[in-house]
Amino acid sequence: MSKQPRDRWDTAEEFARAVTGATASDPNLAAPVLSPAATPAARVPTEVTPAAVRAPHLRTRRWLGAAAALVVLIAVGASLFLRQTGTPSGVDPRKSFFVAPFEILGGGDQLTWLREGSASMLTLDLSQWSDLSVVSYERGLDLLREARLDTARRIGLADAQQMARRAGVWTVVMGQVTAAGDSLLVTARMFDVATGRQVHQAEQAGARTADPRPLFDALTRQLLDVVGAPASISLGRLTETTTESVEAYRAYLEGTRAMNRWRLDRADSLFTLATERDSNFALAYYHRAMVLGWRQVGDSLHLKLAAHAAALANRLPPRERELVLGYADLTRALTSEVANDTTTARAKYSSAQAHYLAAIARDSGDAESWYGLGDAYWHHKPDGWGNPATVKNWTRALHAFERTLDRDSTFYLAYSHKIDIYRQAAGQTPNLILEGDSLRIVDSATMQRPQSAAQLKAAQQVAYQLALRDARAWISAAPATSAYLQLALIYFGQGHADSAASVLRESMARPETHTAQTPFQIAYADSRVDPRVGLRSLRDALRTKNERALESEGSNNLMEFLFGAGSSAATLGNFADVDSLAALANRALPVNSGLGLPDDPLARLWPIGVRLAAGVPPRQLAASLSSSLASLERLPTTNVATYYRRQAMPALYVAYLATHDARPLALLRKWRAPQQVHAELDALEALDARDTAKAQRLAKTFPSVDSIRAAHAPLGLPRWIARAKVYEALGDPHAALAAYALLDPKQLWPMGQADPSWPLYARSFLWRGQLYEQVNDTTSAVSAYRQFLALWSDADASLEPQRDQARAALRRLGATQVIAARSN
């Protein structure tokens, strides 16, 4: 931020272009779409009108050069620009502030809240002055924790100077709150960070029992005299920008502290108390929405809270106003995307980015604004997952998350998203390549060239190592459940499920690094190493489960972890364990209460899908399947309902494979995203209609087995089963066998959070045996049948007819060892 208004960027767009190096023609940095000040939404607002594109000023080139210098400053570090004892050249030290907690002298427990309250109040007041860079209260808590001073009664000047330097500011404010009889005296002292010299002192006195916030408003007025603020400046009162209620403000401060320590239950209850005491407390609504968003994206209360915060944002200081509006727009974009409202989603993503860029334009050292910008870019997929415009946004997101951590190494959420990006570049998006700190798409023709394939593989290995580096750095800096889970997911995505299970078991060794979900995550990982090991882990998890904690902890991935843990039972045909897990999911999943249904629709549908995938005769399941689908159809048109319908798609896919009935196929096509295509299902439908020519044309569009194998790409199990069935129906058993041969459990990836298709893997060996018999490969046929019988050695009794088929085939082929029938 330049000292002189004439030297600043006039728009967030100009600033973004300068920092990122984008040109004026870049369609993803065209004029941001801004939301109205008051909008009804939640980490997302309402309808918007496009802002006019402003022509670049003649001085743009000069500012592009300045921006390039800024980027170098950020990357290299402020230390290169500091004199030994002075501030950076050309910087006005009185234009940047860090407020340390005040020392409390007397007053007992009644005044202890003013230790951190003093920092919060002065920070909010100073933030109203747009020419100042002020370390946010939340960042101040991080700095105190890093310095191990978060509970210190008194902060020394040397420590305060060190924290200010770390934050990149050059004035520190410290002070005391002194209780004497019925009076309260607040003293604030301003120090130059470079020299330690006291620059100014201000005092205000009032009644001990009165609201102390007017005293801090007056102190701010006195401190701004030193900055050179005109006497006519109009500052909003703290009660106007926060709350009229002292009790609400104290609850908000304690909630912020709990949130900063990732004590989300306590933070939620304290922010709830704050909004109960004052229904117009914008920051309390904002922070409670954030807490709920971390636990359950898409929850209707989460949306309502963010919308309420946005509607009250006009009363906030500029930085906080941009953060609240940006968060609201982002939430609206995410929920609009789930509801397939791409027009609103696109507008709201752009608007969110504009708000965060505006906050960064005021203070390029604000980690929370950089994180919000990265989050808005990461989720914005204008042309779909892994496509060019989306990948360009991922690059921008990566840069923003790197800047977040440059400014605040404790902003651990940025680690999570950086790792997400590296995981995509490590092979989860097969044609994505990381070059330096940028991402690009490699077209399919280029991927076929041996040299390009080798370069892609090397780049994927680099991305994998970067993901491991950041995950381990996160664990080293702050051992936490999320850090261990991210490291496990990195291994999981590379087919190293055994390493993932080991990491998760390591997290179980410390109470603070695991949750009630961790045993189910271990079972999920174990199931990919060996389904029998996974089944033992699942049974351990079910036996020792903390059901109340599963429900209260909340998670956007709880459904995936529970049903993923059940994949071993599904694969092995153990329906009793499948049903136990489904019953637990029905009780633990947090969203079902908002759907107006007696049961969670996916917990009800998943075990039906497992049985269909396992080959239970469809007529036995027809009534329950029809009833379950009808309950999903009857759901109102809401974001949560749209999400549940999308998650039902794997079960619909399996249902069509099992029944060839038109209803699940029609619902699948109705509920899937517009860009999704299932050529293999279209081919099966054509075969049912005896249109072989159409099926052959569609089969030619299937991915090449060789290219998939070379790319080590994740595989959707039911899709490759369907392709094999198409090849077989078209009279090409070798192509069908090649498709089945791809099915390595380490490479299989669920099609959704409630994928019931895992029994198809076991059954594929029965089908392989039959195909090997067709091509007269007796040895391979015997091996396939035996593998099938080994997987279903303890399968449910209802599956015995398929086991009988395999045993009969082995006898027909002259095999000497045949696995016996089930003892029960």
Secondary structure as the mmCIF struct_conf table of DSSP 4:
data_model
#
loop_
_struct_conf.conf_type_id
_struct_conf.id
_struct_conf.beg_label_comp_id
_struct_conf.beg_label_asym_id
_struct_conf.beg_label_seq_id
_struct_conf.end_label_comp_id
_struct_conf.end_label_asym_id
_struct_conf.end_label_seq_id
BEND BEND1 LYS A 3 GLN A 4
HELX_RH_3T_P HELX_RH_3T_P1 PRO A 5 ASP A 7
BEND BEND2 ARG A 8 ARG A 8
BEND BEND3 ASP A 10 THR A 11
HELX_RH_AL_P HELX_RH_AL_P1 ALA A 12 THR A 20
TURN_TY1_P TURN_TY1_P1 ALA A 24 SER A 25
HELX_RH_3T_P HELX_RH_3T_P2 PRO A 27 LEU A 29
BEND BEND4 ALA A 30 ALA A 31
HELX_LH_PP_P HELX_LH_PP_P1 PRO A 32 PRO A 36
BEND BEND5 ALA A 37 ALA A 38
BEND BEND6 PRO A 40 PRO A 40
BEND BEND7 ALA A 42 VAL A 44
HELX_LH_PP_P HELX_LH_PP_P2 PRO A 50 HIS A 57
TURN_TY1_P TURN_TY1_P2 LEU A 58 ARG A 59
HELX_RH_AL_P HELX_RH_AL_P2 THR A 60 VAL A 76
HELX_RH_3T_P HELX_RH_3T_P3 ALA A 78 PHE A 81
BEND BEND8 GLN A 84 GLY A 86
HELX_LH_PP_P HELX_LH_PP_P3 THR A 87 PRO A 88
TURN_TY1_P TURN_TY1_P3 SER A 89 GLY A 90
HELX_RH_3T_P HELX_RH_3T_P4 PRO A 93 LYS A 95
STRN STRN1 SER A 96 VAL A 99
HELX_LH_PP_P HELX_LH_PP_P4 ALA A 100 PHE A 102
STRN STRN2 GLU A 103 LEU A 105
BEND BEND9 GLY A 106 GLY A 107
HELX_RH_3T_P HELX_RH_3T_P5 GLY A 108 LEU A 111
TURN_TY1_P TURN_TY1_P4 THR A 112 TRP A 113
HELX_RH_AL_P HELX_RH_AL_P3 LEU A 114 LEU A 126
TURN_TY1_P TURN_TY1_P5 SER A 127 GLN A 128
BEND BEND10 TRP A 129 TRP A 129
TURN_TY1_P TURN_TY1_P6 SER A 130 ASP A 131
STRN STRN3 SER A 133 VAL A 134
HELX_RH_AL_P HELX_RH_AL_P4 TYR A 137 GLU A 146
TURN_TY1_P TURN_TY1_P7 ALA A 147 ARG A 148
TURN_TY1_P TURN_TY1_P8 ASP A 150 THR A 151
BEND BEND11 ARG A 153 ARG A 153
HELX_RH_AL_P HELX_RH_AL_P5 LEU A 157 ALA A 167
TURN_TY1_P TURN_TY1_P9 GLY A 168 GLY A 168
BEND BEND12 TRP A 170 TRP A 170
STRN STRN4 THR A 171 ALA A 180
TURN_TY1_P TURN_TY1_P10 GLY A 181 ASP A 182
STRN STRN5 SER A 183 ASP A 192
TURN_TY1_P TURN_TY1_P11 VAL A 193 THR A 195
STRN STRN6 GLN A 198 ALA A 207
TURN_TY1_P TURN_TY1_P12 ARG A 208 THR A 209
BEND BEND13 ALA A 210 ALA A 210
BEND BEND14 PRO A 212 PRO A 212
HELX_RH_AL_P HELX_RH_AL_P6 ARG A 213 VAL A 227
TURN_TY1_P TURN_TY1_P13 GLY A 228 GLY A 228
TURN_TY1_P TURN_TY1_P14 ALA A 231 SER A 232
HELX_RH_AL_P HELX_RH_AL_P7 LEU A 238 THR A 241
BEND BEND15 THR A 242 THR A 242
BEND BEND16 GLU A 244 GLU A 244
HELX_RH_AL_P HELX_RH_AL_P8 VAL A 246 ASN A 260
TURN_TY1_P TURN_TY1_P15 ARG A 261 TRP A 262
HELX_RH_AL_P HELX_RH_AL_P9 LEU A 264 ARG A 277
TURN_TY1_P TURN_TY1_P16 SER A 279 ASN A 280
HELX_RH_AL_P HELX_RH_AL_P10 ALA A 282 ARG A 295
TURN_TY1_P TURN_TY1_P17 VAL A 297 GLY A 298
HELX_RH_AL_P HELX_RH_AL_P11 SER A 300 ALA A 311
TURN_TY1_P TURN_TY1_P18 LEU A 312 LEU A 312
HELX_RH_3T_P HELX_RH_3T_P6 ALA A 313 ARG A 315
BEND BEND17 LEU A 316 LEU A 316
HELX_RH_AL_P HELX_RH_AL_P12 PRO A 318 VAL A 338
TURN_TY1_P TURN_TY1_P19 ALA A 339 ASN A 340
HELX_RH_AL_P HELX_RH_AL_P13 THR A 342 ARG A 362
TURN_TY1_P TURN_TY1_P20 SER A 364 GLY A 365
HELX_RH_AL_P HELX_RH_AL_P14 ALA A 367 HIS A 379
TURN_TY1_P TURN_TY1_P21 PRO A 382 ASP A 383
TURN_TY1_P TURN_TY1_P22 TRP A 385 GLY A 386
BEND BEND18 ASN A 387 ASN A 387
HELX_RH_AL_P HELX_RH_AL_P15 PRO A 388 ARG A 407
TURN_TY1_P TURN_TY1_P23 SER A 409 THR A 410
HELX_RH_AL_P HELX_RH_AL_P16 TYR A 412 ARG A 423
HELX_RH_PI_P HELX_RH_PI_P1 GLN A 424 GLN A 428
BEND BEND19 THR A 429 THR A 429
TURN_TY1_P TURN_TY1_P24 PRO A 430 ASN A 431
STRN STRN7 LEU A 432 GLU A 435
TURN_TY1_P TURN_TY1_P25 GLY A 436 ASP A 437
STRN STRN8 SER A 438 ILE A 441
HELX_LH_PP_P HELX_LH_PP_P5 VAL A 442 ASP A 443
HELX_RH_AL_P HELX_RH_AL_P17 SER A 444 MET A 447
TURN_TY1_P TURN_TY1_P26 GLN A 448 GLN A 448
BEND BEND20 ARG A 449 ARG A 449
HELX_RH_AL_P HELX_RH_AL_P18 PRO A 450 ALA A 477
BEND BEND21 ALA A 478 ALA A 478
HELX_RH_AL_P HELX_RH_AL_P19 THR A 481 GLY A 493
TURN_TY1_P TURN_TY1_P27 GLN A 494 GLY A 495
HELX_RH_AL_P HELX_RH_AL_P20 ALA A 497 SER A 507
TURN_TY1_P TURN_TY1_P28 MET A 508 ALA A 509
BEND BEND22 ARG A 510 ARG A 510
HELX_RH_3T_P HELX_RH_3T_P7 PRO A 511 THR A 513
TURN_TY1_P TURN_TY1_P29 ALA A 516 GLN A 517
HELX_RH_AL_P HELX_RH_AL_P21 THR A 518 VAL A 529
HELX_RH_AL_P HELX_RH_AL_P22 PRO A 531 THR A 544
HELX_RH_AL_P HELX_RH_AL_P23 GLU A 547 GLU A 553
TURN_TY1_P TURN_TY1_P30 ASN A 556 ASN A 557
HELX_RH_AL_P HELX_RH_AL_P24 LEU A 558 ALA A 565
TURN_TY1_P TURN_TY1_P31 GLY A 566 GLY A 566
HELX_RH_AL_P HELX_RH_AL_P25 SER A 567 LEU A 572
TURN_TY1_P TURN_TY1_P32 GLY A 573 GLY A 573
HELX_RH_AL_P HELX_RH_AL_P26 PHE A 575 ALA A 588
BEND BEND23 PRO A 590 VAL A 591
HELX_RH_3T_P HELX_RH_3T_P8 ASN A 592 GLY A 594
TURN_TY1_P TURN_TY1_P33 LEU A 595 GLY A 596
BEND BEND24 PRO A 598 ASP A 599
HELX_RH_AL_P HELX_RH_AL_P27 PRO A 601 ALA A 614
TURN_TY1_P TURN_TY1_P34 GLY A 615 GLY A 615
HELX_RH_AL_P HELX_RH_AL_P28 PRO A 618 GLU A 633
TURN_TY1_P TURN_TY1_P35 ARG A 634 ARG A 634
BEND BEND25 LEU A 635 LEU A 635
BEND BEND26 THR A 637 THR A 638
HELX_RH_AL_P HELX_RH_AL_P29 ASN A 639 GLN A 647
TURN_TY1_P TURN_TY1_P36 ALA A 648 ALA A 648
HELX_RH_AL_P HELX_RH_AL_P30 MET A 649 THR A 659
HELX_RH_AL_P HELX_RH_AL_P31 ALA A 662 TRP A 671
BEND BEND27 ARG A 672 ARG A 672
TURN_TY1_P TURN_TY1_P37 PRO A 674 GLN A 675
HELX_RH_AL_P HELX_RH_AL_P32 ALA A 679 ASP A 688
TURN_TY1_P TURN_TY1_P38 ALA A 689 ARG A 690
HELX_RH_AL_P HELX_RH_AL_P33 THR A 692 ALA A 699
TURN_TY1_P TURN_TY1_P39 LYS A 700 THR A 701
BEND BEND28 PHE A 702 PHE A 702
HELX_LH_PP_P HELX_LH_PP_P6 PRO A 703 SER A 704
HELX_RH_AL_P HELX_RH_AL_P34 VAL A 705 ALA A 711
TURN_TY1_P TURN_TY1_P40 HIS A 712 HIS A 712
STRN STRN9 LEU A 715 LEU A 715
HELX_RH_AL_P HELX_RH_AL_P35 LEU A 717 ALA A 729
TURN_TY1_P TURN_TY1_P41 LEU A 730 GLY A 731
HELX_RH_AL_P HELX_RH_AL_P36 PRO A 733 ALA A 741
TURN_TY1_P TURN_TY1_P42 LEU A 742 LEU A 742
TURN_TY1_P TURN_TY1_P43 PRO A 745 GLN A 747
STRN STRN10 LEU A 748 LEU A 748
BEND BEND29 MET A 751 GLY A 752
TURN_TY1_P TURN_TY1_P44 GLN A 753 ALA A 754
TURN_TY1_P TURN_TY1_P45 TRP A 758 TRP A 758
HELX_RH_AL_P HELX_RH_AL_P37 PRO A 759 GLN A 774
TURN_TY1_P TURN_TY1_P46 VAL A 775 ASN A 776
HELX_RH_AL_P HELX_RH_AL_P38 THR A 778 LEU A 791
TURN_TY1_P TURN_TY1_P47 TRP A 792 ASP A 794
HELX_RH_3T_P HELX_RH_3T_P9 ALA A 797 LEU A 799
HELX_RH_AL_P HELX_RH_AL_P39 GLU A 800 ARG A 812
TURN_TY1_P TURN_TY1_P48 LEU A 813 GLY A 814
BEND BEND30 THR A 816 THR A 816
HELX_LH_PP_P HELX_LH_PP_P7 ILE A 819 ARG A 822
#
